[in-house]
Each structure stands twice: as structure tokens, then as C-alpha cells.
Amino acid sequence: NLRSALQTAGYPAEVISKSGKFEVRINQLATREDAEAVLKQLQANAALGVTEGRVALAAR
């Protein structure tokens, strides 16, 4: 549901399975600062339902 809500809002969200849990991710951001800004925007919009999150570097 979260992935769908984010996609509807225009974010390129995807779901992955990791260690038996599911994560919703938004990849391909240019910088860590961009990722932190997006996370703040998501958390500020209560309608999206993002209650927690983290910024991490993707494996290359």
C-alpha cells in the first residue's frame, strides 16, 4: 500500500524483500542531501503514511 501511495504521489518507489521483511525504497537520488530532503518531505505529508525511514548508500 505504501509503495502505491508513493507512486501515485509521483515518487519512483519500489518494494524489495530483505531478510524476510519488506522495504519500500526510492532509489536513484543524486546526493545524500537529496535523499534526506525527500525523506523529510515524505514524513511531513501525513497522508502518505511514512512514519519512519532512513537514508542509505546503495551498493554498486
mmCIF file of the N, C-alpha and C atoms, coordinates in Angstrom:
data_MODEL
# 
_entry.id   MODEL 
# 
loop_
_atom_site.group_PDB 
_atom_site.id 
_atom_site.type_symbol 
_atom_site.label_atom_id 
_atom_site.label_alt_id 
_atom_site.label_comp_id 
_atom_site.label_asym_id 
_atom_site.label_entity_id 
_atom_site.label_seq_id 
_atom_site.pdbx_PDB_ins_code 
_atom_site.Cartn_x 
_atom_site.Cartn_y 
_atom_site.Cartn_z 
_atom_site.occupancy 
_atom_site.B_iso_or_equiv 
_atom_site.pdbx_formal_charge 
_atom_site.auth_seq_id 
_atom_site.auth_comp_id 
_atom_site.auth_asym_id 
_atom_site.auth_atom_id 
_atom_site.pdbx_PDB_model_num 
ATOM 1   N N  . ASN A 1 1  ? 0.824  -1.200  0.000  1.00 0.00 ? 1  ASN A N  1 
ATOM 2   C CA . ASN A 1 1  ? 0.000  0.000   0.000  1.00 0.00 ? 1  ASN A CA 1 
ATOM 3   C C  . ASN A 1 1  ? 0.865  1.260   0.000  1.00 0.00 ? 1  ASN A C  1 
ATOM 4   N N  . LEU A 1 2  ? 1.948  1.240   0.786  1.00 0.00 ? 2  LEU A N  1 
ATOM 5   C CA . LEU A 1 2  ? 2.822  2.411   0.845  1.00 0.00 ? 2  LEU A CA 1 
ATOM 6   C C  . LEU A 1 2  ? 3.460  2.674   -0.515 1.00 0.00 ? 2  LEU A C  1 
ATOM 7   N N  . ARG A 1 3  ? 3.930  1.621   -1.168 1.00 0.00 ? 3  ARG A N  1 
ATOM 8   C CA . ARG A 1 3  ? 4.529  1.785   -2.495 1.00 0.00 ? 3  ARG A CA 1 
ATOM 9   C C  . ARG A 1 3  ? 3.544  2.430   -3.458 1.00 0.00 ? 3  ARG A C  1 
ATOM 10  N N  . SER A 1 4  ? 2.332  1.964   -3.449 1.00 0.00 ? 4  SER A N  1 
ATOM 11  C CA . SER A 1 4  ? 1.308  2.509   -4.340 1.00 0.00 ? 4  SER A CA 1 
ATOM 12  C C  . SER A 1 4  ? 1.023  3.972   -4.025 1.00 0.00 ? 4  SER A C  1 
ATOM 13  N N  . ALA A 1 5  ? 0.929  4.316   -2.751 1.00 0.00 ? 5  ALA A N  1 
ATOM 14  C CA . ALA A 1 5  ? 0.673  5.705   -2.360 1.00 0.00 ? 5  ALA A CA 1 
ATOM 15  C C  . ALA A 1 5  ? 1.812  6.613   -2.811 1.00 0.00 ? 5  ALA A C  1 
ATOM 16  N N  . LEU A 1 6  ? 3.042  6.146   -2.650 1.00 0.00 ? 6  LEU A N  1 
ATOM 17  C CA . LEU A 1 6  ? 4.190  6.945   -3.069 1.00 0.00 ? 6  LEU A CA 1 
ATOM 18  C C  . LEU A 1 6  ? 4.241  7.089   -4.585 1.00 0.00 ? 6  LEU A C  1 
ATOM 19  N N  . GLN A 1 7  ? 3.960  6.021   -5.303 1.00 0.00 ? 7  GLN A N  1 
ATOM 20  C CA . GLN A 1 7  ? 3.956  6.092   -6.766 1.00 0.00 ? 7  GLN A CA 1 
ATOM 21  C C  . GLN A 1 7  ? 2.866  7.042   -7.263 1.00 0.00 ? 7  GLN A C  1 
ATOM 22  N N  . THR A 1 8  ? 1.709  6.985   -6.644 1.00 0.00 ? 8  THR A N  1 
ATOM 23  C CA . THR A 1 8  ? 0.618  7.884   -7.011 1.00 0.00 ? 8  THR A CA 1 
ATOM 24  C C  . THR A 1 8  ? 1.015  9.340   -6.781 1.00 0.00 ? 8  THR A C  1 
ATOM 25  N N  . ALA A 1 9  ? 1.822  9.574   -5.739 1.00 0.00 ? 9  ALA A N  1 
ATOM 26  C CA . ALA A 1 9  ? 2.293  10.930  -5.430 1.00 0.00 ? 9  ALA A CA 1 
ATOM 27  C C  . ALA A 1 9  ? 3.478  11.339  -6.306 1.00 0.00 ? 9  ALA A C  1 
ATOM 28  N N  . GLY A 1 10 ? 3.928  10.443  -7.192 1.00 0.00 ? 10 GLY A N  1 
ATOM 29  C CA . GLY A 1 10 ? 4.976  10.780  -8.130 1.00 0.00 ? 10 GLY A CA 1 
ATOM 30  C C  . GLY A 1 10 ? 6.371  10.320  -7.765 1.00 0.00 ? 10 GLY A C  1 
ATOM 31  N N  . TYR A 1 11 ? 6.506  9.526   -6.727 1.00 0.00 ? 11 TYR A N  1 
ATOM 32  C CA . TYR A 1 11 ? 7.810  9.009   -6.317 1.00 0.00 ? 11 TYR A CA 1 
ATOM 33  C C  . TYR A 1 11 ? 8.052  7.635   -6.951 1.00 0.00 ? 11 TYR A C  1 
ATOM 34  N N  . PRO A 1 12 ? 9.268  7.368   -7.421 1.00 0.00 ? 12 PRO A N  1 
ATOM 35  C CA . PRO A 1 12 ? 9.558  6.074   -8.053 1.00 0.00 ? 12 PRO A CA 1 
ATOM 36  C C  . PRO A 1 12 ? 9.844  4.989   -7.003 1.00 0.00 ? 12 PRO A C  1 
ATOM 37  N N  . ALA A 1 13 ? 8.866  4.683   -6.200 1.00 0.00 ? 13 ALA A N  1 
ATOM 38  C CA . ALA A 1 13 ? 9.040  3.726   -5.101 1.00 0.00 ? 13 ALA A CA 1 
ATOM 39  C C  . ALA A 1 13 ? 8.998  2.291   -5.605 1.00 0.00 ? 13 ALA A C  1 
ATOM 40  N N  . GLU A 1 14 ? 9.761  1.443   -4.952 1.00 0.00 ? 14 GLU A N  1 
ATOM 41  C CA . GLU A 1 14 ? 9.743  0.009   -5.260 1.00 0.00 ? 14 GLU A CA 1 
ATOM 42  C C  . GLU A 1 14 ? 9.839  -0.765  -3.953 1.00 0.00 ? 14 GLU A C  1 
ATOM 43  N N  . VAL A 1 15 ? 9.409  -2.010  -3.991 1.00 0.00 ? 15 VAL A N  1 
ATOM 44  C CA . VAL A 1 15 ? 9.440  -2.882  -2.822 1.00 0.00 ? 15 VAL A CA 1 
ATOM 45  C C  . VAL A 1 15 ? 10.482 -3.965  -3.044 1.00 0.00 ? 15 VAL A C  1 
ATOM 46  N N  . ILE A 1 16 ? 11.278 -4.213  -2.009 1.00 0.00 ? 16 ILE A N  1 
ATOM 47  C CA . ILE A 1 16 ? 12.210 -5.335  -2.050 1.00 0.00 ? 16 ILE A CA 1 
ATOM 48  C C  . ILE A 1 16 ? 12.035 -6.152  -0.782 1.00 0.00 ? 16 ILE A C  1 
ATOM 49  N N  . SER A 1 17 ? 12.388 -7.423  -0.859 1.00 0.00 ? 17 SER A N  1 
ATOM 50  C CA . SER A 1 17 ? 12.365 -8.306  0.292  1.00 0.00 ? 17 SER A CA 1 
ATOM 51  C C  . SER A 1 17 ? 13.794 -8.419  0.810  1.00 0.00 ? 17 SER A C  1 
ATOM 52  N N  . LYS A 1 18 ? 13.959 -8.202  2.101  1.00 0.00 ? 18 LYS A N  1 
ATOM 53  C CA . LYS A 1 18 ? 15.285 -8.242  2.704  1.00 0.00 ? 18 LYS A CA 1 
ATOM 54  C C  . LYS A 1 18 ? 15.177 -8.924  4.062  1.00 0.00 ? 18 LYS A C  1 
ATOM 55  N N  . SER A 1 19 ? 15.848 -10.035 4.205  1.00 0.00 ? 19 SER A N  1 
ATOM 56  C CA . SER A 1 19 ? 15.861 -10.788 5.470  1.00 0.00 ? 19 SER A CA 1 
ATOM 57  C C  . SER A 1 19 ? 14.453 -11.102 5.969  1.00 0.00 ? 19 SER A C  1 
ATOM 58  N N  . GLY A 1 20 ? 13.579 -11.476 5.059  1.00 0.00 ? 20 GLY A N  1 
ATOM 59  C CA . GLY A 1 20 ? 12.226 -11.853 5.438  1.00 0.00 ? 20 GLY A CA 1 
ATOM 60  C C  . GLY A 1 20 ? 11.298 -10.685 5.706  1.00 0.00 ? 20 GLY A C  1 
ATOM 61  N N  . LYS A 1 21 ? 11.778 -9.452  5.504  1.00 0.00 ? 21 LYS A N  1 
ATOM 62  C CA . LYS A 1 21 ? 10.954 -8.256  5.696  1.00 0.00 ? 21 LYS A CA 1 
ATOM 63  C C  . LYS A 1 21 ? 10.881 -7.522  4.366  1.00 0.00 ? 21 LYS A C  1 
ATOM 64  N N  . PHE A 1 22 ? 9.945  -6.616  4.269  1.00 0.00 ? 22 PHE A N  1 
ATOM 65  C CA . PHE A 1 22 ? 9.797  -5.830  3.049  1.00 0.00 ? 22 PHE A CA 1 
ATOM 66  C C  . PHE A 1 22 ? 10.215 -4.395  3.307  1.00 0.00 ? 22 PHE A C  1 
ATOM 67  N N  . GLU A 1 23 ? 10.892 -3.810  2.327  1.00 0.00 ? 23 GLU A N  1 
ATOM 68  C CA . GLU A 1 23 ? 11.292 -2.414  2.387  1.00 0.00 ? 23 GLU A CA 1 
ATOM 69  C C  . GLU A 1 23 ? 10.733 -1.703  1.169  1.00 0.00 ? 23 GLU A C  1 
ATOM 70  N N  . VAL A 1 24 ? 10.280 -0.485  1.387  1.00 0.00 ? 24 VAL A N  1 
ATOM 71  C CA . VAL A 1 24 ? 9.883  0.378   0.287  1.00 0.00 ? 24 VAL A CA 1 
ATOM 72  C C  . VAL A 1 24 ? 11.033 1.353   0.094  1.00 0.00 ? 24 VAL A C  1 
ATOM 73  N N  . ARG A 1 25 ? 11.540 1.420   -1.134 1.00 0.00 ? 25 ARG A N  1 
ATOM 74  C CA . ARG A 1 25 ? 12.709 2.254   -1.419 1.00 0.00 ? 25 ARG A CA 1 
ATOM 75  C C  . ARG A 1 25 ? 12.432 3.240   -2.534 1.00 0.00 ? 25 ARG A C  1 
ATOM 76  N N  . ILE A 1 26 ? 13.124 4.357   -2.441 1.00 0.00 ? 26 ILE A N  1 
ATOM 77  C CA . ILE A 1 26 ? 13.179 5.319   -3.534 1.00 0.00 ? 26 ILE A CA 1 
ATOM 78  C C  . ILE A 1 26 ? 14.657 5.456   -3.857 1.00 0.00 ? 26 ILE A C  1 
ATOM 79  N N  . ASN A 1 27 ? 15.047 4.965   -5.010 1.00 0.00 ? 27 ASN A N  1 
ATOM 80  C CA . ASN A 1 27 ? 16.453 4.938   -5.409 1.00 0.00 ? 27 ASN A CA 1 
ATOM 81  C C  . ASN A 1 27 ? 16.754 6.028   -6.424 1.00 0.00 ? 27 ASN A C  1 
ATOM 82  N N  . GLN A 1 28 ? 18.006 6.086   -6.832 1.00 0.00 ? 28 GLN A N  1 
ATOM 83  C CA . GLN A 1 28 ? 18.478 6.955   -7.903 1.00 0.00 ? 28 GLN A CA 1 
ATOM 84  C C  . GLN A 1 28 ? 18.459 8.438   -7.560 1.00 0.00 ? 28 GLN A C  1 
ATOM 85  N N  . LEU A 1 29 ? 18.597 8.782   -6.293 1.00 0.00 ? 29 LEU A N  1 
ATOM 86  C CA . LEU A 1 29 ? 18.726 10.187  -5.928 1.00 0.00 ? 29 LEU A CA 1 
ATOM 87  C C  . LEU A 1 29 ? 20.189 10.583  -6.066 1.00 0.00 ? 29 LEU A C  1 
ATOM 88  N N  . ALA A 1 30 ? 20.438 11.814  -6.476 1.00 0.00 ? 30 ALA A N  1 
ATOM 89  C CA . ALA A 1 30 ? 21.789 12.243  -6.833 1.00 0.00 ? 30 ALA A CA 1 
ATOM 90  C C  . ALA A 1 30 ? 22.737 12.320  -5.639 1.00 0.00 ? 30 ALA A C  1 
ATOM 91  N N  . THR A 1 31 ? 22.255 12.816  -4.511 1.00 0.00 ? 31 THR A N  1 
ATOM 92  C CA . THR A 1 31 ? 23.134 13.006  -3.358 1.00 0.00 ? 31 THR A CA 1 
ATOM 93  C C  . THR A 1 31 ? 22.436 12.569  -2.080 1.00 0.00 ? 31 THR A C  1 
ATOM 94  N N  . ARG A 1 32 ? 23.230 12.411  -1.054 1.00 0.00 ? 32 ARG A N  1 
ATOM 95  C CA . ARG A 1 32 ? 22.684 12.086  0.263  1.00 0.00 ? 32 ARG A CA 1 
ATOM 96  C C  . ARG A 1 32 ? 21.746 13.201  0.732  1.00 0.00 ? 32 ARG A C  1 
ATOM 97  N N  . GLU A 1 33 ? 22.121 14.437  0.445  1.00 0.00 ? 33 GLU A N  1 
ATOM 98  C CA . GLU A 1 33 ? 21.293 15.584  0.834  1.00 0.00 ? 33 GLU A CA 1 
ATOM 99  C C  . GLU A 1 33 ? 19.939 15.538  0.137  1.00 0.00 ? 33 GLU A C  1 
ATOM 100 N N  . ASP A 1 34 ? 19.931 15.146  -1.135 1.00 0.00 ? 34 ASP A N  1 
ATOM 101 C CA . ASP A 1 34 ? 18.665 14.982  -1.857 1.00 0.00 ? 34 ASP A CA 1 
ATOM 102 C C  . ASP A 1 34 ? 17.793 13.921  -1.178 1.00 0.00 ? 34 ASP A C  1 
ATOM 103 N N  . ALA A 1 35 ? 18.410 12.819  -0.816 1.00 0.00 ? 35 ALA A N  1 
ATOM 104 C CA . ALA A 1 35 ? 17.671 11.725  -0.166 1.00 0.00 ? 35 ALA A CA 1 
ATOM 105 C C  . ALA A 1 35 ? 17.109 12.172  1.177  1.00 0.00 ? 35 ALA A C  1 
ATOM 106 N N  . GLU A 1 36 ? 17.897 12.913  1.947  1.00 0.00 ? 36 GLU A N  1 
ATOM 107 C CA . GLU A 1 36 ? 17.426 13.403  3.248  1.00 0.00 ? 36 GLU A CA 1 
ATOM 108 C C  . GLU A 1 36 ? 16.265 14.381  3.075  1.00 0.00 ? 36 GLU A C  1 
ATOM 109 N N  . ALA A 1 37 ? 16.342 15.229  2.046  1.00 0.00 ? 37 ALA A N  1 
ATOM 110 C CA . ALA A 1 37 ? 15.251 16.180  1.783  1.00 0.00 ? 37 ALA A CA 1 
ATOM 111 C C  . ALA A 1 37 ? 13.973 15.450  1.388  1.00 0.00 ? 37 ALA A C  1 
ATOM 112 N N  . VAL A 1 38 ? 14.095 14.426  0.549  1.00 0.00 ? 38 VAL A N  1 
ATOM 113 C CA . VAL A 1 38 ? 12.919 13.644  0.139  1.00 0.00 ? 38 VAL A CA 1 
ATOM 114 C C  . VAL A 1 38 ? 12.309 12.949  1.351  1.00 0.00 ? 38 VAL A C  1 
ATOM 115 N N  . LEU A 1 39 ? 13.135 12.366  2.199  1.00 0.00 ? 39 LEU A N  1 
ATOM 116 C CA . LEU A 1 39 ? 12.621 11.695  3.399  1.00 0.00 ? 39 LEU A CA 1 
ATOM 117 C C  . LEU A 1 39 ? 11.859 12.678  4.283  1.00 0.00 ? 39 LEU A C  1 
ATOM 118 N N  . LYS A 1 40 ? 12.377 13.871  4.463  1.00 0.00 ? 40 LYS A N  1 
ATOM 119 C CA . LYS A 1 40 ? 11.678 14.888  5.269  1.00 0.00 ? 40 LYS A CA 1 
ATOM 120 C C  . LYS A 1 40 ? 10.337 15.252  4.645  1.00 0.00 ? 40 LYS A C  1 
ATOM 121 N N  . GLN A 1 41 ? 10.300 15.394  3.319  1.00 0.00 ? 41 GLN A N  1 
ATOM 122 C CA . GLN A 1 41 ? 9.044  15.700  2.632  1.00 0.00 ? 41 GLN A CA 1 
ATOM 123 C C  . GLN A 1 41 ? 8.020  14.591  2.841  1.00 0.00 ? 41 GLN A C  1 
ATOM 124 N N  . LEU A 1 42 ? 8.479  13.355  2.730  1.00 0.00 ? 42 LEU A N  1 
ATOM 125 C CA . LEU A 1 42 ? 7.569  12.218  2.901  1.00 0.00 ? 42 LEU A CA 1 
ATOM 126 C C  . LEU A 1 42 ? 7.013  12.163  4.312  1.00 0.00 ? 42 LEU A C  1 
ATOM 127 N N  . GLN A 1 43 ? 7.867  12.373  5.299  1.00 0.00 ? 43 GLN A N  1 
ATOM 128 C CA . GLN A 1 43 ? 7.432  12.317  6.693  1.00 0.00 ? 43 GLN A CA 1 
ATOM 129 C C  . GLN A 1 43 ? 6.516  13.489  7.048  1.00 0.00 ? 43 GLN A C  1 
ATOM 130 N N  . ALA A 1 44 ? 6.671  14.617  6.366  1.00 0.00 ? 44 ALA A N  1 
ATOM 131 C CA . ALA A 1 44 ? 5.837  15.790  6.632  1.00 0.00 ? 44 ALA A CA 1 
ATOM 132 C C  . ALA A 1 44 ? 4.428  15.641  6.056  1.00 0.00 ? 44 ALA A C  1 
ATOM 133 N N  . ASN A 1 45 ? 4.258  14.740  5.106  1.00 0.00 ? 45 ASN A N  1 
ATOM 134 C CA . ASN A 1 45 ? 2.960  14.532  4.470  1.00 0.00 ? 45 ASN A CA 1 
ATOM 135 C C  . ASN A 1 45 ? 2.272  13.326  5.114  1.00 0.00 ? 45 ASN A C  1 
ATOM 136 N N  . ALA A 1 46 ? 1.483  13.577  6.132  1.00 0.00 ? 46 ALA A N  1 
ATOM 137 C CA . ALA A 1 46 ? 0.835  12.501  6.896  1.00 0.00 ? 46 ALA A CA 1 
ATOM 138 C C  . ALA A 1 46 ? -0.042 11.613  6.016  1.00 0.00 ? 46 ALA A C  1 
ATOM 139 N N  . ALA A 1 47 ? -0.577 12.153  4.934  1.00 0.00 ? 47 ALA A N  1 
ATOM 140 C CA . ALA A 1 47 ? -1.459 11.380  4.065  1.00 0.00 ? 47 ALA A CA 1 
ATOM 141 C C  . ALA A 1 47 ? -0.733 10.214  3.396  1.00 0.00 ? 47 ALA A C  1 
ATOM 142 N N  . LEU A 1 48 ? 0.586  10.312  3.257  1.00 0.00 ? 48 LEU A N  1 
ATOM 143 C CA . LEU A 1 48 ? 1.351  9.231   2.623  1.00 0.00 ? 48 LEU A CA 1 
ATOM 144 C C  . LEU A 1 48 ? 1.602  8.066   3.574  1.00 0.00 ? 48 LEU A C  1 
ATOM 145 N N  . GLY A 1 49 ? 1.592  8.307   4.870  1.00 0.00 ? 49 GLY A N  1 
ATOM 146 C CA . GLY A 1 49 ? 1.766  7.233   5.836  1.00 0.00 ? 49 GLY A CA 1 
ATOM 147 C C  . GLY A 1 49 ? 3.203  6.818   6.090  1.00 0.00 ? 49 GLY A C  1 
ATOM 148 N N  . VAL A 1 50 ? 4.168  7.703   5.779  1.00 0.00 ? 50 VAL A N  1 
ATOM 149 C CA . VAL A 1 50 ? 5.573  7.382   6.044  1.00 0.00 ? 50 VAL A CA 1 
ATOM 150 C C  . VAL A 1 50 ? 5.869  7.780   7.483  1.00 0.00 ? 50 VAL A C  1 
ATOM 151 N N  . THR A 1 51 ? 6.021  6.796   8.345  1.00 0.00 ? 51 THR A N  1 
ATOM 152 C CA . THR A 1 51 ? 6.242  7.082   9.766  1.00 0.00 ? 51 THR A CA 1 
ATOM 153 C C  . THR A 1 51 ? 7.696  6.951   10.174 1.00 0.00 ? 51 THR A C  1 
ATOM 154 N N  . GLU A 1 52 ? 8.470  6.239   9.383  1.00 0.00 ? 52 GLU A N  1 
ATOM 155 C CA . GLU A 1 52 ? 9.889  6.089   9.681  1.00 0.00 ? 52 GLU A CA 1 
ATOM 156 C C  . GLU A 1 52 ? 10.648 5.910   8.370  1.00 0.00 ? 52 GLU A C  1 
ATOM 157 N N  . GLY A 1 53 ? 11.918 6.096   8.433  1.00 0.00 ? 53 GLY A N  1 
ATOM 158 C CA . GLY A 1 53 ? 12.720 5.930   7.229  1.00 0.00 ? 53 GLY A CA 1 
ATOM 159 C C  . GLY A 1 53 ? 14.196 6.144   7.547  1.00 0.00 ? 53 GLY A C  1 
ATOM 160 N N  . ARG A 1 54 ? 15.003 5.869   6.551  1.00 0.00 ? 54 ARG A N  1 
ATOM 161 C CA . ARG A 1 54 ? 16.444 6.087   6.706  1.00 0.00 ? 54 ARG A CA 1 
ATOM 162 C C  . ARG A 1 54 ? 17.042 6.342   5.336  1.00 0.00 ? 54 ARG A C  1 
ATOM 163 N N  . VAL A 1 55 ? 18.178 6.991   5.353  1.00 0.00 ? 55 VAL A N  1 
ATOM 164 C CA . VAL A 1 55 ? 18.925 7.250   4.129  1.00 0.00 ? 55 VAL A CA 1 
ATOM 165 C C  . VAL A 1 55 ? 20.147 6.347   4.143  1.00 0.00 ? 55 VAL A C  1 
ATOM 166 N N  . ALA A 1 56 ? 20.352 5.629   3.059  1.00 0.00 ? 56 ALA A N  1 
ATOM 167 C CA . ALA A 1 56 ? 21.495 4.708   2.968  1.00 0.00 ? 56 ALA A CA 1 
ATOM 168 C C  . ALA A 1 56 ? 22.070 4.754   1.561  1.00 0.00 ? 56 ALA A C  1 
ATOM 169 N N  . LEU A 1 57 ? 23.354 4.531   1.482  1.00 0.00 ? 57 LEU A N  1 
ATOM 170 C CA . LEU A 1 57 ? 24.004 4.441   0.176  1.00 0.00 ? 57 LEU A CA 1 
ATOM 171 C C  . LEU A 1 57 ? 23.683 3.089   -0.442 1.00 0.00 ? 57 LEU A C  1 
ATOM 172 N N  . ALA A 1 58 ? 23.392 3.099   -1.709 1.00 0.00 ? 58 ALA A N  1 
ATOM 173 C CA . ALA A 1 58 ? 23.101 1.855   -2.420 1.00 0.00 ? 58 ALA A CA 1 
ATOM 174 C C  . ALA A 1 58 ? 24.397 1.149   -2.761 1.00 0.00 ? 58 ALA A C  1 
ATOM 175 N N  . ALA A 1 59 ? 24.353 -0.157  -2.751 1.00 0.00 ? 59 ALA A N  1 
ATOM 176 C CA . ALA A 1 59 ? 25.507 -0.948  -3.169 1.00 0.00 ? 59 ALA A CA 1 
ATOM 177 C C  . ALA A 1 59 ? 25.679 -0.787  -4.676 1.00 0.00 ? 59 ALA A C  1 
ATOM 178 N N  . ARG A 1 60 ? 26.913 -0.713  -5.112 1.00 0.00 ? 60 ARG A N  1 
ATOM 179 C CA . ARG A 1 60 ? 27.158 -0.541  -6.549 1.00 0.00 ? 60 ARG A CA 1 
ATOM 180 C C  . ARG A 1 60 ? 27.678 -1.791  -7.156 1.00 0.00 ? 60 ARG A C  1 
# 
